[in-house]
Amino acid sequence: MYQVVVEDMFAAAHRLRQYKGKCENLHGHNWKVAVAVEGETLDKTGILVDFTILKKELNEILKVLDHKNLNGIEFFKKKNPTSENISFYIYQKIKVALKEYPVRVKYVKVWESDKQFAQYSQDTIGEKE
């Protein structure tokens, strides 16, 4: 199985609802994001998916989040803007963006600091399309 991973960053504010502690207050992070895709078939050039394509698609998703208050984005009005839910949001968006490529999104990692991250991935067994 081949894997390709790209990373990017975005800056945004959020506040956690139903949370007791300093993160219930509006605050910001410089999030780092990693997206990994995998597949078994390379194209005639020997490429799984061009890094340029993967970076472009991730960048388009992050533009929606960058320099925003995440609580104001429709998805996060229903789901708390935790690192876990941000990784899920990006996973769902990148999965749709890459649907025409012979790859599967392996995982999305979202670091809210240099020392901690959350990750979302789906097991292929029983995965609902």
Helices and strands as residue ranges (DSSP letters): E 2-14, G 22-24, E 27-39, H 51-65, G 70-72, H 74-78, H 83-97, E 104-113, E 116-120
